[in-house]
Amino acid sequence: MTDRSRGRLRWRGLLAAAQREYDAPAPHYDKVIELLDEVVGAAVPRAARRSAQALQALALTQLAYSADYGPLRTVYLTAARELSTGTLTARRASAAPSGPPAHRSACRPR
């Protein structure tokens, strides 16, 4: 067996294990994400990487739904969106306010 075929069996096994964990009656979504990290970062065929990214995005979304801490929920959902779209999200420069912030004193009348 060559190194290439061993690698192919490894990422296919990781994909299958992650899918089984996701479909389990009581899934551990963090385990799904951890299993798929190796596939997403490895030199695998594009179709395998896309399916791994899609499943990882679903697992991140599920983690976001169960998160009690709001900023953590935002991190999970942002990561899921980046995996789904393949682009890094950033605020547009046009949406940012221009110039220094206006300082108003509560004591002065307007």
Backbone as a printed PyTorch tensor [residue, N CA C, xyz], in Angstrom:
tensor([[[  0.8470,  -1.1690,   0.0000],
         [  0.0000,   0.0000,   0.0000],
         [  0.8960,   1.2380,   0.0000]],

        [[  0.6070,   2.1880,  -0.8670],
         [  1.4290,   3.3810,  -0.9790],
         [  1.0110,   4.4190,   0.0640]],

        [[  1.8600,   5.4270,   0.2420],
         [  1.5380,   6.5050,   1.1780],
         [  0.3020,   7.2700,   0.7350]],

        [[  0.1620,   7.4160,  -0.5820],
         [ -0.9970,   8.1480,  -1.1080],
         [ -2.3050,   7.4230,  -0.7980]],

        [[ -2.3070,   6.1030,  -0.9630],
         [ -3.5370,   5.3520,  -0.6810],
         [ -3.8150,   5.3120,   0.8250]],

        [[ -2.7670,   5.2950,   1.6450],
         [ -2.9730,   5.3680,   3.0980],
         [ -3.5960,   6.7080,   3.4700]],

        [[ -3.1100,   7.7640,   2.8570],
         [ -3.6630,   9.0910,   3.1210],
         [ -5.1140,   9.1880,   2.6970]],

        [[ -5.4400,   8.5950,   1.5440],
         [ -6.8190,   8.6020,   1.0600],
         [ -7.7270,   7.8450,   2.0120]],

        [[ -7.2670,   6.6840,   2.4980],
         [ -8.0610,   5.9260,   3.4580],
         [ -8.2290,   6.7000,   4.7550]],

        [[ -7.2020,   7.4320,   5.1590],
         [ -7.2660,   8.1910,   6.4070],
         [ -8.3160,   9.2910,   6.3300]],

        [[ -8.2830,  10.1280,   5.2730],
         [ -9.2630,  11.2090,   5.2410],
         [-10.6690,  10.6910,   4.9790]],

        [[-10.7980,   9.6110,   4.2350],
         [-12.1360,   9.0310,   4.0530],
         [-12.6740,   8.4900,   5.3660]],

        [[-11.7850,   7.8750,   6.1480],
         [-12.1850,   7.3830,   7.4660],
         [-12.5740,   8.5160,   8.4020]],

        [[-11.8340,   9.6280,   8.3280],
         [-12.1600,  10.7850,   9.1580],
         [-13.5080,  11.3840,   8.7640]],

        [[-13.7570,  11.4820,   7.4640],
         [-15.0550,  11.9830,   7.0020],
         [-16.2000,  11.0890,   7.4750]],

        [[-16.0020,   9.7870,   7.3470],
         [-17.0480,   8.8470,   7.7600],
         [-17.2750,   8.9030,   9.2670]],

        [[-16.1930,   8.9860,  10.0310],
         [-16.3250,   9.0540,  11.4900],
         [-17.0240,  10.3370,  11.9150]],

        [[-16.6840,  11.4410,  11.2600],
         [-17.3280,  12.7100,  11.5850],
         [-18.8160,  12.6740,  11.2420]],

        [[-19.1650,  12.0780,  10.1090],
         [-20.5770,  11.9770,   9.7300],
         [-21.3430,  11.0880,  10.7140]],

        [[-20.7320,   9.9770,  11.1340],
         [-21.3840,   9.1070,  12.1310],
         [-21.6110,   9.8510,  13.4420]],

        [[-20.6160,  10.6160,  13.8660],
         [-20.7460,  11.3750,  15.1120],
         [-21.8240,  12.4440,  14.9870]],

        [[-21.8970,  13.1100,  13.8420],
         [-22.9140,  14.1360,  13.6250],
         [-24.3200,  13.5330,  13.6320]],

        [[-24.4560,  12.3340,  13.0670],
         [-25.7570,  11.6690,  12.9800],
         [-26.1250,  10.8880,  14.2310]],

        [[-25.2520,  10.8270,  15.2220],
         [-25.4990,  10.0570,  16.4390],
         [-26.6840,  10.6510,  17.2030]],

        [[-27.3480,   9.8180,  18.0170],
         [-28.4760,  10.3200,  18.8080],
         [-28.0780,  11.4660,  19.7600]],

        [[-26.8790,  11.4030,  20.3090],
         [-26.3710,  12.4730,  21.1810],
         [-25.0040,  12.8960,  20.6550]],

        [[-24.9830,  13.6940,  19.5970],
         [-23.7090,  14.0330,  18.9460],
         [-22.8450,  14.9810,  19.7770]],

        [[-21.5560,  14.8350,  19.6130],
         [-20.5770,  15.7450,  20.1970],
         [-20.0240,  16.5680,  19.0360]],

        [[-20.5760,  17.7490,  18.8580],
         [-20.2270,  18.5640,  17.6970],
         [-18.7710,  19.0210,  17.7260]],

        [[-18.2330,  19.2040,  18.9210],
         [-16.8210,  19.5900,  19.0070],
         [-15.9110,  18.4880,  18.4780]],

        [[-16.3090,  17.2370,  18.6750],
         [-15.5390,  16.1210,  18.1340],
         [-15.6200,  16.0890,  16.6020]],

        [[-16.7890,  16.4000,  16.0620],
         [-16.9660,  16.4540,  14.6100],
         [-16.0250,  17.5000,  14.0120]],

        [[-15.9760,  18.6670,  14.6350],
         [-15.1140,  19.7450,  14.1470],
         [-13.6530,  19.3370,  14.2210]],

        [[-13.2660,  18.6970,  15.3140],
         [-11.8780,  18.2600,  15.4800],
         [-11.4860,  17.2130,  14.4370]],

        [[-12.3660,  16.2630,  14.1630],
         [-12.0860,  15.2410,  13.1550],
         [-11.9220,  15.8630,  11.7670]],

        [[-12.7410,  16.8360,  11.4660],
         [-12.7260,  17.4300,  10.1350],
         [-11.6160,  18.4540,   9.9340]],

        [[-11.0140,  18.9370,  11.0160],
         [ -9.8960,  19.8780,  10.8860],
         [ -8.7680,  19.2960,  10.0550]],

        [[ -8.4930,  18.0220,  10.2390],
         [ -7.4210,  17.3700,   9.4830],
         [ -7.7580,  17.2740,   8.0000]],

        [[ -9.0190,  17.0290,   7.6950],
         [ -9.4220,  16.8930,   6.2940],
         [ -9.4110,  18.2550,   5.6050]],

        [[ -9.9190,  19.2840,   6.2810],
         [ -9.9970,  20.6130,   5.6840],
         [ -8.6000,  21.1680,   5.4310]],

        [[ -7.6580,  20.8870,   6.3070],
         [ -6.3160,  21.4140,   6.1560],
         [ -5.3800,  20.5570,   5.3240]],

        [[ -5.8130,  19.3830,   4.9050],
         [ -4.9380,  18.4570,   4.1730],
         [ -5.0890,  18.6380,   2.6620]],

        [[ -4.1710,  18.0100,   1.9470],
         [ -4.2220,  18.0140,   0.4850],
         [ -5.1440,  16.8910,   0.0350]],

        [[ -6.4240,  17.1950,  -0.0270],
         [ -7.4410,  16.2170,  -0.4240],
         [ -8.1580,  16.7590,  -1.6600]],

        [[ -8.8790,  15.9070,  -2.3700],
         [ -9.6450,  16.3950,  -3.5230],
         [-10.6410,  17.4830,  -3.1210]],

        [[-10.9340,  18.3690,  -4.0660],
         [-11.8140,  19.5040,  -3.7960],
         [-13.1850,  19.0730,  -3.2800]],

        [[-13.7480,  18.0120,  -3.8370],
         [-15.0730,  17.5500,  -3.4030],
         [-15.0460,  17.0930,  -1.9520]],

        [[-13.9870,  16.4090,  -1.5600],
         [-13.8650,  15.9500,  -0.1670],
         [-13.7130,  17.1360,   0.7690]],

        [[-12.9150,  18.1280,   0.3650],
         [-12.7310,  19.3170,   1.2020],
         [-14.0450,  20.0700,   1.3480]],

        [[-14.7910,  20.1900,   0.2600],
         [-16.0780,  20.9030,   0.3350],
         [-17.0750,  20.1800,   1.2300]],

        [[-17.1380,  18.8650,   1.1370],
         [-18.0740,  18.1410,   2.0010],
         [-17.6330,  18.2220,   3.4610]],

        [[-16.3230,  18.2110,   3.7050],
         [-15.8240,  18.3570,   5.0710],
         [-16.1410,  19.7550,   5.6080]],

        [[-15.9690,  20.7670,   4.7790],
         [-16.2760,  22.1320,   5.2040],
         [-17.7670,  22.3120,   5.4670]],

        [[-18.6050,  21.6990,   4.6440],
         [-20.0530,  21.8110,   4.8330],
         [-20.4770,  21.1540,   6.1440]],

        [[-19.9340,  19.9700,   6.4160],
         [-20.2850,  19.2810,   7.6630],
         [-19.7330,  20.0310,   8.8670]],

        [[-18.5440,  20.5900,   8.7280],
         [-17.9650,  21.3640,   9.8190],
         [-18.7940,  22.6350,  10.0740]],

        [[-19.2900,  23.2590,   9.0240],
         [-20.1450,  24.4390,   9.1850],
         [-21.4470,  24.0770,   9.8920]],

        [[-22.0170,  22.9340,   9.5630],
         [-23.2370,  22.4850,  10.2470],
         [-22.9810,  22.2360,  11.7310]],

        [[-21.8500,  21.6120,  12.0440],
         [-21.5050,  21.3430,  13.4410],
         [-21.2690,  22.6490,  14.2050]],

        [[-20.6120,  23.6140,  13.5730],
         [-20.3990,  24.9110,  14.2200],
         [-21.7250,  25.6320,  14.4650]],

        [[-22.6490,  25.5120,  13.5240],
         [-23.9730,  26.1170,  13.6960],
         [-24.7060,  25.4860,  14.8670]],

        [[-24.6170,  24.1780,  14.9950],
         [-25.2520,  23.5020,  16.1220],
         [-24.6210,  23.9150,  17.4470]],

        [[-23.3000,  24.0720,  17.4650],
         [-22.6420,  24.5610,  18.6680],
         [-23.1070,  25.9750,  19.0030]],

        [[-23.3170,  26.7930,  17.9980],
         [-23.7950,  28.1560,  18.2270],
         [-25.1880,  28.1470,  18.8480]],

        [[-26.0530,  27.2510,  18.3840],
         [-27.4030,  27.1730,  18.9420],
         [-27.3830,  26.7990,  20.4130]],

        [[-26.3980,  26.0030,  20.8190],
         [-26.3560,  25.5510,  22.2130],
         [-25.4840,  26.4330,  23.0990]],

        [[-24.8300,  27.4400,  22.5330],
         [-23.9440,  28.3090,  23.3110],
         [-24.7630,  29.2700,  24.1640]],

        [[-24.3790,  29.3840,  25.4270],
         [-25.0530,  30.3100,  26.3330],
         [-24.4400,  31.7020,  26.2860]],

        [[-23.2040,  31.7850,  25.8930],
         [-22.4620,  33.0350,  25.8950],
         [-22.5590,  33.6700,  24.5070]],

        [[-23.1440,  34.8420,  24.4220],
         [-23.4130,  35.5000,  23.1520],
         [-22.2140,  35.6830,  22.2410]],

        [[-21.0800,  36.2150,  22.7490],
         [-19.9280,  36.3770,  21.8630],
         [-19.4010,  35.0530,  21.3040]],

        [[-19.4890,  33.9880,  22.0850],
         [-19.0630,  32.6790,  21.5920],
         [-19.9900,  32.2060,  20.4750]],

        [[-21.2690,  32.4810,  20.6280],
         [-22.2370,  32.1380,  19.5840],
         [-21.8930,  32.8640,  18.2780]],

        [[-21.5060,  34.1200,  18.3960],
         [-21.1240,  34.8960,  17.2270],
         [-19.8830,  34.3140,  16.5590]],

        [[-18.9130,  33.8920,  17.3520],
         [-17.6920,  33.2890,  16.8100],
         [-18.0300,  32.0160,  16.0410]],

        [[-18.8740,  31.1640,  16.6170],
         [-19.2610,  29.9220,  15.9450],
         [-19.9740,  30.2060,  14.6240]],

        [[-20.9200,  31.1510,  14.6510],
         [-21.6780,  31.4420,  13.4370],
         [-20.8190,  32.1010,  12.3640]],

        [[-19.8780,  32.9410,  12.7770],
         [-18.9720,  33.5640,  11.8160],
         [-18.0810,  32.5120,  11.1570]],

        [[-17.5600,  31.5890,  11.9600],
         [-16.7220,  30.5140,  11.4170],
         [-17.5250,  29.6360,  10.4700]],

        [[-18.7680,  29.3390,  10.8220],
         [-19.6220,  28.5260,   9.9530],
         [-19.8810,  29.2300,   8.6310]],

        [[-20.1160,  30.5390,   8.6730],
         [-20.3560,  31.2920,   7.4410],
         [-19.1030,  31.3210,   6.5700]],

        [[-17.9390,  31.4950,   7.1970],
         [-16.6960,  31.5140,   6.4340],
         [-16.4300,  30.1700,   5.7660]],

        [[-16.7510,  29.0800,   6.4600],
         [-16.5860,  27.7530,   5.8540],
         [-17.5760,  27.5440,   4.7130]],

        [[-18.7900,  28.0330,   4.8770],
         [-19.8200,  27.8400,   3.8580],
         [-19.5470,  28.6510,   2.6020]],

        [[-19.1290,  29.8910,   2.7750],
         [-18.9400,  30.7660,   1.6300],
         [-17.5180,  30.7230,   1.0890]],

        [[-16.5840,  30.3170,   1.9310],
         [-15.1930,  30.2650,   1.5040],
         [-14.4990,  31.6040,   1.5190]],

        [[-15.1380,  32.6040,   2.0960],
         [-14.5280,  33.9280,   2.1660],
         [-14.4620,  34.3950,   3.5990]],

        [[-13.4770,  35.1940,   3.8670],
         [-13.3150,  35.7880,   5.1790],
         [-14.2320,  36.9940,   5.2680]],

        [[-15.0470,  37.0620,   6.3080],
         [-15.9660,  38.1790,   6.4390],
         [-15.2870,  39.3310,   7.1670]],

        [[-15.5620,  40.5190,   6.7240],
         [-15.0260,  41.7200,   7.3580],
         [-16.0230,  42.8470,   7.1680]],

        [[-15.9770,  43.8060,   8.0690],
         [-16.8540,  44.9570,   7.9310],
         [-16.4230,  45.7740,   6.7360]],

        [[-17.3680,  46.2710,   6.0240],
         [-17.0500,  47.1300,   4.8840],
         [-16.6080,  48.4880,   5.3900]],

        [[-15.6900,  49.0610,   4.6770],
         [-15.2060,  50.3790,   5.0620],
         [-16.3150,  51.4170,   4.9740]],

        [[-17.2410,  51.2370,   4.0370],
         [-18.3280,  52.2040,   3.8920],
         [-19.3040,  52.1340,   5.0520]],

        [[-19.3460,  51.0070,   5.7500],
         [-20.2600,  50.8610,   6.8790],
         [-19.6730,  51.4710,   8.1450]],

        [[-18.3690,  51.6760,   8.1650],
         [-17.7220,  52.2510,   9.3360],
         [-17.9660,  53.7520,   9.3640]],

        [[-18.1980,  54.2990,  10.5490],
         [-18.3950,  55.7500,  10.6290],
         [-17.1170,  56.4870,  10.2670]],

        [[-17.2510,  57.5970,   9.6070],
         [-16.0720,  58.3640,   9.2180],
         [-15.8600,  59.4900,  10.2080]],

        [[-14.5960,  59.8180,  10.4450],
         [-14.2540,  60.9130,  11.3370],
         [-14.2760,  60.4830,  12.7870]],

        [[-13.8980,  61.4040,  13.6630],
         [-13.8780,  61.0740,  15.0870],
         [-15.2980,  60.9750,  15.6390]],

        [[-15.4750,  60.2010,  16.7000],
         [-16.8110,  60.0750,  17.2770],
         [-17.2530,  61.3970,  17.8990]],

        [[-18.5220,  61.6610,  17.8330],
         [-19.0630,  62.8900,  18.4150],
         [-19.2000,  62.7090,  19.9230]],

        [[-18.6320,  63.6300,  20.6690],
         [-18.7070,  63.5540,  22.1320],
         [-19.7570,  64.5410,  22.6120]],

        [[-20.7220,  64.0290,  23.3050],
         [-21.7700,  64.8910,  23.8500],
         [-21.7900,  64.7170,  25.3500]],

        [[-21.8930,  65.7840,  26.0230],
         [-21.9860,  65.7370,  27.4690],
         [-23.4450,  65.6080,  27.8450]],

        [[-23.6930,  64.8270,  28.8550],
         [-25.0750,  64.6620,  29.3200],
         [-25.5890,  65.9150,  29.9910]],

        [[-24.6680,  66.7810,  30.4370],
         [-25.0660,  67.9920,  31.1640],
         [-25.4260,  69.1430,  30.2300]],

        [[-24.8580,  69.1700,  29.0430],
         [-25.1210,  70.2940,  28.1380],
         [-26.4130,  70.0760,  27.3570]],

        [[-27.1750,  71.1230,  27.1780],
         [-28.3660,  70.9720,  26.3320],
         [-27.9570,  70.8650,  24.8770]],

        [[-28.7850,  70.2820,  24.1090],
         [-28.5020,  70.0940,  22.6780],
         [-28.9260,  71.2650,  21.8730]]])
